[in-house]
Amino acid sequence: MINEALVGFIGGGNMAEAIIKGLLAGGVSSSNITVSEPLEKRRNFLSETYKVNVSTDNGAVVSAASLIIMAVKPQVCVKILEGIANDNFHGKLVVSIMAGVRTGTIEAALDSGVRVVRVMPNTPALVLEAATAICPGSCATTEDVALTTTIFNLLGKTCQVEEKLLDAVTGLSGSGPAYVFTFIEALSDAGVKNGLPRDVATMLAAQTVFGSAKMVLETGEHPALLREKVTSPGGTTIAGLHVLELAGFRGTVMTSVDAATNRSSELGKK
């Protein structure tokens, strides 16, 4: 089970840190976690903050772990995979959070028969509120998917999708926090423009987005129905919505997701 797993991270960036936080919250001992990270400052931070083991040797991490989490940027994945290709992956599970890198690419680089599960979380994992999509590789077992789901449920909410849909997941929830942050900033700016203090405007904007998202998740109602409940005939909300429609707000958001999805696909091909 998860508490007994020896977890090795290849890469110690923000998303790796978020997963470490989730693992520790889920009862995994820090002594069972090892992170390979090239930057000394980052190694020191992870070691001092979370009491995990740190290293600069990817191969040593692979050898010591039963579960390997690939947490490097997709642009360097080929170099990293080549560097660990001769290590023994027999009986080990490889979980990849590398955007755009297909399970087949990892399987071909490491070993025929290696068990790979591809995962796309997003940065709210840092506050244990991630949206994560999970996709098994050709050799991954039901137990592998269950273990991966257990891990990422510690970080928020999960779903399982076909691999062909993971670029869309990247474009939507992977990049989505940046869109939401921009929206919150715009709401806050509008509050300031109309006389609110910055701290008040930002709190109201952020809490409004948070509460609205919680309503969607907890009620299960379509967002359009929830919007209707806020929109009174001839009121303030419909006046604001009219401006959003004139500006092509929804179409712009959809086009943004399209662009991020296409970029994810391009990275995978590279």
N, C-alpha and C positions, 0 to 999 in steps of 0.2 A: 504494500500500500504506500500512499504518499509519504507517510511519516518515516518510512524505512528507506526511501529512495536516496541514493547518492547522486546529487544533482550537480552537473557541471555546466557552466556558462562559457560559451565562446563569445566574448564581447561583454563589456560591463557598462553600457550606456544607460540612458534613462529608463528604457523599457525593461532591460535586465534588472535594474534596481526595483522597478515596480513589481516584477515577478518575485524577486527576493522578498519584498515586503509581504506579498501574499502568501508565499510559502511559510515564512516565519509565523504569520498570523494563523496559518493552518496547522501549526504544530511541528513543522520540520525544524530540526535542530540546525543552528548556524554551522555547527561542525560538519554537517553533511552537505554543505554547499561550498563549491569552489568556483571562482571566477577567473578566467584568463582575460587579462586586459593589458594592452601595451603602455598605457599612460600611467606613470608612477603616481601622479596626483590623484587620479581616479581610483587606482588600487588602494591607496592609503585611505581615501574617503570611505570606500566600501568596507574595508577591513575595520576601521575605527567605528563606523556608524552601525554596521550590522553584524560585526564579529564573524564574518565569513572568511574562508580561506581565499587567498589571492595568489595569482601566478602570472608569469609571462609565457608559459609553455602550454600551447594548445594541446599538444600530444599528451602531456602529463595529465591534463584535465580529462581528456577523453578516456585515458586508461583507468583513471580512478572512479569514473562516474558510471552509473547504470542508466541515467537519463541525461542526455546532452541537449542543451538549449542553444541553438544557433541564433545569436543576437547581434550579428554584425550588419553593416550597411550592404545593400545588394550590390553596390558598385565594387566591393572588394570580396564578394563571396567566392568567386572563382579561385582567387589566390589562396584564400583561407581553406577552401575545400581541397585544393591540391596539396596543401601543407599537411593535412590530416588524413589524406586518402589511404595511406598505408597503415594506419592505426587499426586496431581490432575493434570492430563494431558488433561483433557477434553477441547476440543476446541483449543488445542495448537499444534504447529508443531514442531517436533523434527528433526533437521538436524544433521547427524552424519558424521564426517570426520575421524572416527576411522578405520584405515586400517585393512581389513580382517574381520571386525565384520559385520555380515549379518543383514539386516533389520529385518528378522524373529527373530533373537536373541534379538534385542532391543524390538520388539513388544511383545514377550513372557515375557520378564523381567518386562516391565512397565505396560502394560494394553492391553487387547484385544481391538482392535479398535483404538489404538494410531496411529497417522499419522506420518510416518517416511519417510524421504528422505535421502538416503545415497549419500555422495559426496566424490570424491577423487581428491583434488587439489594437487599442488606440490609447493615447496618452492619459486619459482619465484613469487608467490603471494606477497612476501615481497616487490617486486618492481612493483606490479600490472601487472605482465606478466605471470600469472599462466596458466597452461593447466589443466582443470577440467572436470572430467566425473561425470555425475549425474544419479542416479537410484532411482525411487520411490518405496516405500514399498507397501504392499498389500492394505493399507487403504489411501494412499496419493492421493490427488485429482489433477486434471489438474492445478488448481490454486496454489496448493502447489509447483508443479514442476516449474510453471512459476515464482513464487516468489523466489524460490531457484536459478533458472537460472539468474534472475535479479541481485541477490546478487553477484553471482560468476562471472557474466559478468563484474562487477566492478573490478574484480581482474585479468582479462585476457580473455581467450577464453574458451568456454564450449561446451560440447557435451553430448547427452543422450545415455546411453548404457544399455543393459540388465545386471542384477546383476551378472549373471554367468561370465561376462567378466571383472568384476571389479578387480579381482586378476591380470589379464593381464594388466589392466590399471595401477595398483600399480607397477608392474614389469617394465613397460615401462616409463610412465611419472612421476609416484610417485618417483621411484628411479632414473629415468633418469638424473636429474640434477647432481647427483654425477658422473655419467659416463661422462657427458659433461665437468664438472669441471676438471676431470682427463685428458680429451683430451686437454683442453685448457692449463693445466699445462704442458703436454707433448710437445705441440706445442711451448710454451714459452721456455721450457728447450732446445728444438732443436735450437731455435733462439739464445739463449745464447751460446750454443755449437759452433755455427757458427759465433760468434762475436758480436751479438746484445746486447746492454744494457738490463738488466732485465725488466725495466719499459717499454721500447719500445717493447720488445718481447711480454710481457703480453698484452699490449694494442693491438698490431697487431693481436695476437691470438684471444683475446676475441672479437674484432670487426669483425674479419673474420667469427667467428662462428655466431655472431649476424646477420651480414649482409647476410650470406648464408641462415640462417633460415628465415629471412624476405623475401628473394627471393622465397623460397618454398611456403610460406604462401600467398604472394601477386601475384605471377604469376600463381599459381595453377598447374604448370608443375611438372611432375614426377622428383624426385631428380636425377634419372639416366640421364634424358635429360639435366638437368642443368649441371651435371658433364661433359657431353660430350662437352658442349659449352666451358668448361675451358681446355679441354684435346686436345691439338694440336698434330698431328702426329709427332712422334720423338722428342717431347718436354720434358720440365722438369716435367710437371704434370704426364704424363704417366709413367715416370721413378719412381716417388714417389708412384703412385698407384700400380705399379708392386710389390714393396716391401710390401705394405699393403696386397696385395693378397697372397703373399708368406707366410706372417706371420699369415694368417687366421683372419684378422681384423674383417671382417663382421661376420664370424662364431662365433668369441669370443664375440662380442657384443650381438648376438642372444642368445648365451648360458648364458650370464649374465642376460638378461631379463628373460630367463627361470628360472634361480635360484631364482631371486627375486619374480617372479610370484608364484613359488612353496612355498616359505617362507610365502608369504601373505596367501596362502591357509592353510598352517599349523597353522598360528596365528588364522585364523578364526575358525578352528576346536577346538582349545584350548579354 
